[in-house]
């Protein structure tokens, strides 16, 4: 949609609705700015945050009565 069409539609609205359109435009601009600021995750950026202990695969003592 081009700017002239948007302007014509906006001009046809009553004043109280024009202010709502202005608020919505401000919201969309803020939303667009926030999305642009989100960094994209880089492969391997979480390296070292999760640690698997050597005994991870060992049976738990709590379940001994069910496994024997």
C-alpha positions in Angstrom: 0.0 0.0 0.0 1.5 3.3 -1.0 1.6 6.5 1.2 -1.1 8.4 -0.7 -3.6 5.6 -0.1 -2.7 5.5 3.5 -3.0 9.3 3.8 -6.5 9.3 2.1 -7.7 6.6 4.4 -6.4 8.4 7.5 -7.9 11.7 6.3 -11.3 10.1 6.1 -11.2 9.0 9.8 -12.7 11.0 12.7 -10.2 12.7 15.0 -10.6 10.3 17.9 -9.7 7.4 15.6 -6.8 9.3 14.1 -5.2 9.4 17.5 -5.7 5.6 17.9 -4.0 5.1 14.5 -1.1 7.3 15.6 -0.7 5.3 18.8 -0.7 2.0 16.8 1.9 3.4 14.4 4.1 4.3 17.5 3.6 0.7 18.8 4.6 -0.8 15.4 7.7 1.4 15.3 8.7 0.3 18.8 8.1 -3.3 18.0 10.2 -3.1 14.9 13.0 -1.4 16.7 13.0 -4.1 19.5 13.1 -6.9 16.9 16.0 -5.3 15.1 18.0 -5.2 18.4 17.6 -8.9 19.2 20.9 -10.6 18.7 20.8 -13.8 16.8 22.3 -16.7 18.7 25.7 -17.9 17.5 26.4 -21.6 17.2 28.4 -22.7 20.2 27.5 -19.6 22.3 26.2 -21.8 25.2 29.3 -24.0 25.3 30.3 -24.7 28.9 26.9 -23.8 30.4 25.7 -27.4 30.6 27.8 -30.0 32.4 27.1 -33.7 32.3 28.6 -35.4 35.3 30.4 -38.7 34.8 27.9 -40.7 36.8 24.9 -39.4 34.8 24.0 -42.8 33.4 24.4 -44.6 36.7 21.1 -45.9 38.3 19.7 -43.8 41.1 19.6 -45.1 44.6 16.0 -44.1 44.9 15.0 -46.7 42.3 17.0 -49.6 43.6 14.0 -51.5 44.9 12.4 -51.3 41.5 15.4 -52.4 39.5 16.5 -55.5 41.5 
